[in-house]
Amino acid sequence: MGHNFSKLVLALGIFAAVFLQSGDRVATDLVAATTGRVYALPDCASASWEQGHGTAGLTIYSLASHPGSPNVYAGVWGEGVYRAASGENSWWQTSLGLPMEIASLAIDPASPSIVYAGTKGGGIKRSANGGDSWGAVTGLEDQEVWSLAVASADGSIYAYAGTAGKIYTSTNGTNWNLAGGTGIGTEKFYALAVDPQHSRTAYVGTKGKGVYKTTNGGLDWPLNRLASMTVRALVIHPGDNEIIYAGTESQGIFKSTDGGDHWPVNGLVGYDVMAIAINPRNPEFVYAGTWGHGVWASQDGGHSWYEMAGLTGGASFVYSLTLFTPKKQSDCQRLYAGTLDGVWARTVTPNYILYLPLVYKR
């Protein structure tokens, strides 16, 4: 059996070397479906990470993109907001610069030229012109804004902001009001996710207090799960609002399929999962950014994980992820990772890819 397996690996290696070359996009990942079928690797799938021009040595705490936006945004610790053309990887500082520490970013899904930056010490900054200029908002008593989420559906709640112990909501993005959540007793609200179909339903990830859920626009947060965990990332499935992923410190990534009532799926156990992205073209593909272990991918909705190798040194410490997905189906997707050593990017595909080495199940 071992001899046959060695021959199979050699044959696949020859296949990759001979047939999967495309100029400077030489594919080193082997391609295989979980059913055993083998696919040719599309040109969109680059096998390597590339560091963003102009970001070396920068700490990238947050990232944001939207298919309707001409820009991708990076929140830089101590240097404000940078931006790149969507799908590209050359970065320039916007007018929101030194010495601003950017902890969170959000784009208005209905008007992608409107961008929000949550800062450490300066409240929320708002741009209505894609980052060319920025203004302040009103109503925030707490100036440390660790998480932001902008709604996209019915409009009764426009946006949520998580600060150092408080939650705010807004109906227009410029005026903010204190909501419930102060009784949770956490030092920081690290993550927010708002239901894309019902803006009054949202989830918040806390420092040391797990995940809380509201169904009334933030007035009350009665449902608490993953108690005592620090939750750094929350993402809702784009086609099924009952499915939510939570990234935690030291406990890996959890998945709920019933709106947060239960979290039975747990992967990357023992890792600090700081960021999560779901591929909208195939939501079974999920990406997780970890602290000190780079970026991992799942092809089966979080049940098993494969390392997307190539992020080493400071780049293996991942704070944030965003997946830019163009509107045109044939255009390449680009996965961006915000790290301790700048922005790194690679193209991805929602086809089945076996990232080598395969080292982690559950």
DAHU-V800907 format. One record per residue. RES is the residue in one small letter. PSI is psi in radians with two decimals (* if undefined). Layout:
RES&PSI / RES&PSI
//
This chain:
m&-0.72 / g&-0.68 / h&-0.78 / n&-0.67 / f&-0.71 / s&-0.72 / k&-0.65 / l&-0.79 / v&-0.76 / l&-0.75 / a&-0.74 / l&-0.64 / g&-0.73 / i&-0.72 / f&-0.82 / a&-0.73 / a&-0.65 / v&-0.75 / f&-0.25 / l&0.50 / q&2.42 / s&1.30 / g&-2.20 / d&0.11 / r&1.12 / v&2.12 / a&2.14 / t&-0.14 / d&2.40 / l&2.53 / v&2.17 / a&2.46 / a&2.72 / t&-0.29 / t&-0.12 / g&-0.12 / r&2.60 / v&2.37 / y&2.66 / a&2.48 / l&2.12 / p&2.75 / d&-0.46 / c&-0.38 / a&1.69 / s&2.44 / a&0.01 / s&2.67 / w&2.56 / e&2.32 / q&2.41 / g&2.29 / h&2.23 / g&0.10 / t&-0.02 / a&2.29 / g&-0.11 / l&2.55 / t&2.02 / i&1.76 / y&-0.48 / s&2.69 / l&2.67 / a&2.45 / s&2.87 / h&2.45 / p&-0.39 / g&-0.02 / s&2.45 / p&-0.11 / n&2.68 / v&2.48 / y&2.51 / a&2.23 / g&2.01 / v&2.34 / w&1.90 / g&-0.12 / e&0.35 / g&-2.57 / v&2.26 / y&2.81 / r&2.70 / a&2.71 / a&2.44 / s&2.25 / g&-0.18 / e&3.10 / n&0.58 / s&2.26 / w&2.52 / w&2.56 / q&2.38 / t&-3.07 / s&-0.27 / l&1.57 / g&-2.43 / l&2.57 / p&0.58 / m&2.28 / e&2.04 / i&2.03 / a&-0.38 / s&2.69 / l&2.65 / a&2.55 / i&2.40 / d&2.02 / p&-0.42 / a&-0.51 / s&1.45 / p&-0.13 / s&-0.20 / i&2.13 / v&2.50 / y&2.44 / a&2.10 / g&2.23 / t&2.86 / k&1.62 / g&-0.21 / g&0.28 / g&-2.58 / i&2.32 / k&2.48 / r&2.34 / s&2.33 / a&0.05 / n&0.69 / g&0.41 / g&0.04 / d&-0.66 / s&2.73 / w&2.53 / g&2.88 / a&2.88 / v&3.00 / t&2.76 / g&-0.17 / l&2.12 / e&-0.56 / d&2.23 / q&0.00 / e&1.88 / v&1.79 / w&-0.32 / s&2.58 / l&2.55 / a&2.26 / v&2.31 / a&2.86 / s&0.09 / a&-1.83 / d&-0.27 / g&-0.03 / s&-0.62 / i&2.22 / y&-0.73 / a&2.75 / y&2.60 / a&2.30 / g&2.22 / t&-2.79 / a&1.30 / g&-0.01 / k&2.77 / i&2.31 / y&2.67 / t&2.81 / s&2.58 / t&-0.10 / n&-0.07 / g&-0.27 / t&-0.54 / n&2.22 / w&2.55 / n&2.53 / l&2.24 / a&-2.96 / g&-3.12 / g&-0.23 / t&-0.44 / g&-0.15 / i&-0.62 / g&0.53 / t&2.68 / e&-0.55 / k&2.43 / f&1.71 / y&-0.48 / a&2.54 / l&2.49 / a&2.25 / v&2.40 / d&2.18 / p&-0.31 / q&-0.42 / h&1.76 / s&-0.23 / r&-0.07 / t&2.19 / a&2.82 / y&2.52 / v&2.38 / g&2.39 / t&2.95 / k&1.87 / g&0.12 / k&0.09 / g&-2.65 / v&2.37 / y&2.67 / k&2.44 / t&2.57 / t&0.15 / n&0.62 / g&0.42 / g&-0.02 / l&-0.73 / d&2.60 / w&1.25 / p&-0.52 / l&2.06 / n&2.20 / r&2.96 / l&0.73 / a&2.49 / s&-0.07 / m&2.65 / t&2.09 / v&1.98 / r&-0.28 / a&2.48 / l&2.34 / v&2.39 / i&2.38 / h&2.32 / p&-0.36 / g&-0.10 / d&1.78 / n&0.02 / e&-0.25 / i&2.14 / i&2.45 / y&2.48 / a&2.25 / g&2.27 / t&2.82 / e&2.16 / s&-0.18 / q&0.08 / g&-2.61 / i&2.39 / f&2.70 / k&2.30 / s&2.46 / t&0.18 / d&0.71 / g&0.46 / g&0.00 / d&-0.71 / h&2.66 / w&1.26 / p&-0.46 / v&2.16 / n&2.08 / g&2.97 / l&0.70 / v&2.32 / g&-0.16 / y&2.65 / d&1.92 / v&1.92 / m&-0.36 / a&2.60 / i&2.49 / a&2.46 / i&2.40 / n&1.99 / p&-0.34 / r&-0.38 / n&1.58 / p&-0.11 / e&-0.32 / f&2.07 / v&2.48 / y&2.43 / a&2.21 / g&2.23 / t&2.85 / w&1.79 / g&-0.06 / h&0.33 / g&-2.62 / v&2.42 / w&2.70 / a&2.50 / s&2.41 / q&0.01 / d&0.68 / g&0.53 / g&0.10 / h&-0.57 / s&2.73 / w&2.56 / y&2.36 / e&2.32 / m&1.44 / a&2.75 / g&-0.22 / l&1.96 / t&2.97 / g&-2.41 / g&-0.44 / a&-0.27 / s&-0.17 / f&1.73 / v&2.10 / y&-0.63 / s&2.72 / l&2.59 / t&2.47 / l&1.92 / f&2.11 / t&1.86 / p&2.73 / k&-0.64 / k&2.13 / q&-0.54 / s&-0.17 / d&2.61 / c&2.53 / q&2.64 / r&2.16 / l&2.19 / y&2.42 / a&2.20 / g&2.16 / t&-3.11 / l&-0.19 / d&0.98 / g&-3.03 / v&2.37 / w&2.53 / a&2.65 / r&2.62 / t&2.63 / v&2.90 / t&2.51 / p&0.45 / n&2.86 / y&2.08 / i&2.32 / l&1.83 / y&2.21 / l&2.44 / p&2.62 / l&1.85 / v&-0.09 / y&2.04 / k&2.39 / r&*
//
